[in-house]
């Protein structure tokens, strides 16, 4: 006997983070993601606040913490069902959550260890494009390539004869290492992310040359270049493109008396080091361009100019050495929004000194130190130094200290792993016949409203709704 299908949203409805959605048919349901709330969405209490007794499985789209960070809380709430994810995600997920649990004030080391062991037992890797049925239910699902990070997927779910697609996070074409998004099949309902629903990204085609130019400009002042970057996805993208620059422009000068092929690239982050190693182990999941580099004897994540710093003592020694050295270097350190991690130690030393340059390559959320630095620090627009006419010196609070921002700030766009408005519209329009309904999640209200207006104009017969803002039906 067929039942009605109920779709609920337990996160990513008021903002960008905390993705968690439910499909229920009768007395059985599944969750799509169980993510952490961050930035302006931050919640002190992350305990699971919805019924889970009927949840038969958790289906993970990808392993960014805003999609998986609440899994420990789900397990502690009593969930013992399978955790389905793609094969790369099954490798990456334990590393991401182990790192997240290190900084959890709520969970002791023994509890964190127990949760990780339990999660490992529950993980069920699935290949892309393979249907998985849940016995005793009217639910089945499969993963399709989402083009966001390695292993990322959108989920096609059949529930009591109704087809629902959960986009997860969608990427843009031509991302380093990542296979492009698979065109979607017909569905009745599309749950669509809207992170960049109100904007377009600059071209990815020339961003490598913009990165090269910004680094060369930075070394004119004979300081260091610091790049705050997320350990998963962004760091690997940067390494891929830096290796490419070194290969193609190795004899060109990056600084006075220093050719590109002698420039030291330092990755100082234990999580980034681990994720980069795992990315290397998963090279059979890379896209064709990256596979071709391997066949040529090049490795875009491991090259002679690269130094990877793991242990804490090595980090302190590296920081001391780069500060004493007069040789240019590029340091990539986490976290990407400067809210914690080793990048804070570098910032405290480098920000007050006008010789140094801080190069941002990712979105800086409101109320983060990264946003303060980008908005208030001096920056160069290619012609002149800009300070926005501020009379008082700019500063940012790091570890409870006010740190002056005298270093020059750069901001290179085009490195987001998310698709922009055009990518989201293209995904929705590729569904033929068009879905009956599109629900917009995982975005700020302005982005959702802008995307809704575009979708309504392009797909006039489709009901486009914003859950919790409008009646989702």
C-alpha positions in Angstrom: 0.0 0.0 0.0 1.4 3.3 -1.0 1.7 6.2 1.5 2.0 9.9 1.1 5.4 11.5 1.1 6.4 14.0 3.7 9.4 16.2 3.3 10.8 18.1 6.3 13.7 20.5 6.7 15.6 20.4 10.0 18.4 22.8 8.9 19.7 25.1 6.2 16.4 26.9 6.0 17.2 30.2 7.8 20.7 30.4 6.3 23.5 28.6 4.5 24.6 26.0 7.2 23.1 23.1 9.1 21.9 21.1 6.1 19.5 18.4 7.3 16.4 17.2 5.4 14.0 14.3 5.9 11.9 12.2 3.6 9.2 10.2 5.3 6.8 7.5 4.0 4.5 6.0 6.5 6.5 4.9 9.6 9.9 5.0 7.8 12.1 7.9 6.9 15.7 8.9 5.9 17.8 11.9 6.6 19.7 13.7 3.9 22.8 15.2 5.7 23.1 16.3 9.3 25.3 19.4 9.3 26.7 21.9 11.7 25.3 25.4 12.2 28.0 28.0 11.6 28.6 31.8 11.3 25.4 33.8 11.8 23.4 30.5 12.0 25.6 29.3 15.0 23.8 27.4 17.7 25.2 26.7 21.1 22.9 23.6 21.6 23.5 21.1 18.8 21.5 18.2 20.4 19.1 16.6 17.9 15.7 18.3 18.4 13.5 16.2 16.1 12.2 12.7 16.2 14.6 10.0 14.9 13.0 6.7 16.0 11.6 6.2 12.5 14.8 7.2 10.7 16.2 4.1 8.9 19.3 5.7 7.3 21.4 8.8 7.0 22.4 9.7 3.4 25.4 12.0 3.2 25.9 14.3 0.1 29.5 15.3 1.0 31.7 15.8 4.0 31.9 19.5 4.6 31.0 20.1 8.3 27.9 22.2 7.5 26.5 18.9 6.0 28.0 16.3 8.4 29.1 18.1 11.6 26.0 17.1 13.6 26.5 13.3 13.0 28.1 12.8 16.4 25.0 14.3 18.0 22.8 12.1 15.9 24.7 9.0 17.1 24.6 10.1 20.7 20.8 10.6 20.3 20.5 6.9 19.6 20.7 6.6 15.8 22.2 3.2 14.9 21.2 2.9 11.2 23.5 2.8 8.2 25.3 6.0 7.0 25.3 5.9 3.2 27.8 8.0 1.3 29.9 7.8 -1.8 33.2 5.9 -1.8 35.5 8.9 -1.6 33.2 10.4 1.2 33.6 7.2 3.2 37.3 7.8 3.3 37.2 11.5 4.0 34.3 11.6 6.5 36.2 10.1 9.5 39.1 12.5 9.0 36.7 15.5 8.9 34.8 14.5 12.0 37.8 13.5 14.0 39.2 17.0 13.5 35.9 18.6 14.3 35.6 16.6 17.6 39.1 17.8 18.7 37.6 21.2 19.1 34.4 20.2 20.8 34.1 21.5 24.3 31.1 19.2 24.9 32.6 15.8 24.1 35.5 14.3 26.0 38.3 12.5 24.2 36.8 9.1 25.3 33.3 10.0 24.0 34.7 11.4 20.8 36.7 8.2 20.3 33.6 6.0 20.9 31.5 8.1 18.5 34.1 7.8 15.8 34.4 4.0 16.2 30.6 3.7 16.1 30.4 5.9 13.0 33.0 3.7 11.2 30.9 0.7 11.8 27.8 2.4 10.4 29.3 3.8 7.2 28.1 2.1 4.0 29.9 3.4 0.8 28.0 3.3 -2.4 29.2 3.8 -6.0 27.7 6.6 -8.0 24.6 5.9 -10.1 23.6 2.7 -8.2 20.1 2.5 -6.6 20.0 1.5 -3.0 16.6 0.2 -1.6 15.8 0.3 2.1 14.2 -3.1 3.0 10.7 -2.8 4.4 10.2 0.7 3.1 9.0 2.4 -0.1 12.2 4.4 -0.3 15.2 4.0 -2.6 18.0 6.4 -3.6 21.2 6.8 -5.6 24.1 9.2 -5.8 25.0 11.3 -8.8 28.1 13.5 -9.3 27.6 17.0 -7.9 30.9 18.6 -9.0 31.5 20.3 -5.6 34.4 18.5 -3.9 35.8 15.1 -4.2 33.0 12.5 -3.6 30.3 15.1 -3.5 26.9 14.0 -4.7 23.3 15.0 -5.2 20.7 12.5 -4.2 17.9 11.1 -6.3 15.3 9.6 -4.0 12.3 7.5 -5.0 9.7 7.5 -2.2 6.3 5.8 -2.8 6.5 6.5 -6.5 7.5 10.2 -6.0 10.9 11.3 -7.2 12.7 13.9 -5.1 16.2 15.3 -5.9 18.3 16.8 -3.1 21.0 18.9 -4.7 23.4 19.0 -1.7 26.0 21.5 -2.8 26.5 21.9 -6.5 29.8 22.8 -8.1 30.8 24.7 -11.2 32.3 23.1 -14.3 36.1 22.9 -14.8 37.0 22.6 -11.1 40.5 21.1 -10.5 40.4 17.4 -9.8 36.6 17.2 -9.7 34.3 15.3 -12.1 31.6 17.7 -13.5 28.0 17.5 -12.3 25.9 14.8 -13.9 22.8 16.2 -15.6 19.7 15.5 -13.5 16.9 13.1 -14.3 13.2 14.1 -14.2 11.7 14.6 -10.7 8.6 15.8 -9.0 10.3 17.9 -6.4 13.8 19.6 -6.4 15.4 20.6 -3.1 17.9 23.2 -4.4 20.8 24.9 -2.6 21.0 28.7 -3.1 24.3 29.7 -1.6 25.2 31.9 -4.6 21.7 32.3 -5.9 22.1 36.1 -6.2 25.5 36.3 -7.9 27.9 35.2 -10.6 31.5 34.1 -10.1 34.3 35.6 -12.1 35.7 33.3 -14.8 37.6 30.3 -13.6 39.5 30.2 -16.9 41.9 33.1 -15.9 41.9 32.8 -12.1 45.2 30.9 -12.2 46.8 33.9 -13.9 45.1 36.3 -11.4 46.7 34.1 -8.6 50.1 34.3 -10.3 49.8 38.1 -10.8 48.7 38.7 -7.2 51.6 36.7 -5.7 54.2 38.4 -7.9 52.9 41.8 -6.9 53.0 40.8 -3.2 56.7 39.9 -3.3 57.7 43.4 -4.5 57.5 44.4 -0.8 59.9 41.5 0.1 57.5 40.0 2.7 55.5 36.8 2.9 52.2 35.8 1.3 49.7 34.1 3.6 46.6 32.4 2.2 44.0 31.4 4.7 42.2 28.4 3.2 39.9 25.6 4.1 41.6 22.3 4.5 39.1 20.4 2.3 38.7 21.5 -1.3 40.2 25.0 -1.3 43.7 23.9 -0.3 43.8 21.2 -2.9 42.5 23.6 -5.6 45.3 26.0 -4.7 48.0 23.3 -4.8 46.7 22.2 -8.2 47.0 25.6 -9.7 50.3 26.5 -8.0 51.8 23.4 -9.4 50.5 24.4 -12.8 52.0 27.9 -12.6 55.3 26.5 -11.5 55.3 24.0 -14.4 54.3 26.6 -17.1 56.2 29.6 -15.8 59.0 28.0 -13.8 61.8 30.2 -15.3 59.9 33.5 -14.9 60.7 35.7 -11.9 58.2 35.5 -9.0 60.4 37.9 -7.0 63.8 39.6 -7.5 66.4 36.9 -8.1 63.8 34.1 -7.5 62.2 32.1 -10.3 58.9 30.4 -9.8 60.5 26.9 -9.8 62.4 27.9 -6.6 59.5 29.4 -4.7 58.6 27.5 -1.5 54.9 26.6 -1.0 54.1 25.8 2.6 50.9 24.0 3.8 50.7 24.4 7.6 47.6 22.5 8.7 47.3 19.0 10.1 43.9 18.5 8.6 44.9 19.9 5.2 47.9 17.6 5.2 45.7 14.6 6.0 43.0 15.5 3.5 45.6 16.2 0.8 47.1 12.7 1.4 43.7 11.2 1.2 43.0 13.1 -2.0 46.1 11.5 -3.4 44.9 8.0 -2.3 41.7 8.7 -4.2 43.2 9.7 -7.5 41.2 7.1 -9.3 38.2 9.4 -8.6 39.9 12.5 -10.1 38.7 14.0 -13.4 40.3 13.2 -16.7 42.5 16.4 -16.8 44.1 15.4 -13.5 44.5 11.8 -14.6 46.3 13.0 -17.7 48.8 15.0 -15.5 49.6 11.8 -13.6 50.3 10.0 -16.9 52.7 12.9 -17.8 54.6 12.2 -14.6 53.3 15.3 -12.8 51.4 15.2 -9.4 49.3 18.3 -8.8 49.3 17.8 -5.0 52.9 16.6 -4.4 55.7 18.5 -6.0 59.3 19.5 -5.1 58.5 23.1 -4.0 55.9 21.9 -1.5 56.5 21.7 2.2 53.8 20.2 4.4 53.8 21.0 8.1 51.9 18.6 10.4 52.9 18.5 14.1 52.5 21.4 16.4 56.3 21.7 17.2 57.0 21.8 13.5 54.4 24.5 13.1 56.1 26.7 15.7 59.5 26.1 14.1 58.1 26.9 10.6 56.6 30.1 11.9 59.8 31.2 13.5 61.9 30.3 10.4 59.7 32.1 7.8 59.7 35.2 10.0 63.5 35.2 10.3 64.1 34.4 6.6 64.4 37.0 3.9 63.4 34.5 1.2 59.9 34.8 -0.2 57.4 32.0 0.5 53.7 31.3 0.2 52.1 29.9 3.3 48.6 28.2 3.1 47.1 27.7 6.6 43.7 27.0 8.1 41.1 28.0 8.9 39.7 29.8 5.8 37.8 32.4 7.7 40.6 33.0 10.3 38.3 32.0 13.2 40.8 29.5 14.6 43.6 27.2 13.7 47.2 27.9 12.8 46.5 30.8 10.5 45.8 32.9 13.6 49.4 32.5 14.8 50.6 33.7 11.4 48.1 36.6 11.3 49.2 37.9 14.7 52.8 38.1 13.4 52.2 39.2 9.8 49.2 41.6 10.0 51.0 44.5 11.8 53.9 44.5 9.2 53.2 46.4 6.0 55.7 44.2 4.1 53.5 41.2 4.2 50.4 40.3 2.1 47.3 38.3 3.1 45.6 36.8 0.1 42.0 35.7 0.6 40.5 33.2 -2.0 37.2 32.4 -0.3 33.9 33.9 1.0 34.3 35.4 4.5 31.1 35.0 6.5 29.7 37.8 8.6 31.1 38.2 12.1 34.3 36.3 11.3 37.8 37.7 11.7 38.3 37.1 8.0 35.4 39.4 7.1 36.9 42.1 9.4 40.3 41.9 7.8 38.9 42.0 4.2 36.6 44.9 4.9 39.0 47.0 7.0 42.5 46.3 5.9 44.4 48.3 3.3 44.2 46.9 -0.2 45.6 47.5 -3.6 43.2 47.7 -6.6 45.9 47.4 -9.2 46.4 51.2 -9.4 46.5 52.6 -5.9 46.4 51.8 -2.2 42.9 51.9 -0.8 42.1 52.5 2.9 38.5 53.7 2.5 39.5 57.0 4.1 39.7 55.6 7.6 41.6 57.9 10.0 42.0 55.3 12.7 44.1 52.3 12.1 42.3 49.1 11.3 42.4 46.2 13.7 41.0 42.8 14.3 40.6 40.8 17.5 42.5 37.5 17.5 42.8 35.4 20.7 41.4 38.3 22.7 44.1 40.7 21.4 43.6 43.7 19.1 46.0 43.2 16.1 46.7 46.1 13.8 46.0 45.5 10.1 48.9 47.0 8.2 49.6 44.1 5.8 48.2 44.5 2.4 45.0 42.6 1.8 44.1 40.8 -1.5 40.9 39.1 -2.4 40.7 36.8 -5.4 37.3 35.7 -6.4 36.5 32.6 -8.4 37.7 30.0 -6.0 34.4 29.0 -4.6 33.5 25.3 -4.8 29.9 26.3 -5.1 28.1 26.9 -8.4 26.9 30.4 -9.0 23.4 31.6 -10.1 23.9 30.5 -13.7 25.0 27.0 -12.6 22.0 26.6 -10.3 19.6 27.8 -13.0 21.2 25.5 -15.5 20.8 22.5 -13.2 17.1 23.3 -12.6 16.4 23.9 -16.3 18.1 20.6 -17.2 15.3 18.7 -15.5 12.8 17.7 -18.3 9.9 17.6 -17.9 10.2 20.4 -15.2 9.5 19.4 -11.6 6.2 20.4 -10.0 8.0 22.2 -7.2 11.4 23.6 -6.3 12.2 24.3 -2.7 15.1 26.7 -2.1 17.4 25.9 0.9 21.0 26.5 2.0 21.2 30.2 1.3 20.6 33.6 2.8 17.2 35.1 2.2 18.5 37.6 -0.3 20.1 34.8 -2.4 16.9 32.7 -2.2 14.7 35.6 -3.3 16.9 36.5 -6.2 17.1 32.8 -7.3 13.3 32.4 -6.9 12.7 35.4 -9.2 14.9 34.0 -11.9 13.4 30.5 -11.6 9.9 31.8 -11.7 10.6 33.7 -14.8 12.3 30.8 -16.6 9.9 28.1 -15.3 6.5 29.8 -15.0 4.7 26.5 -14.5 6.8 25.4 -11.5 5.9 26.3 -7.9 9.0 27.8 -6.3 8.9 28.0 -2.5 11.1 29.0 0.3 10.5 26.7 3.3 9.6 28.4 6.6 9.1 31.6 4.7 6.3 30.4 2.6 3.9 27.4 2.9 6.0 24.5 1.4 2.9 22.3 0.9 
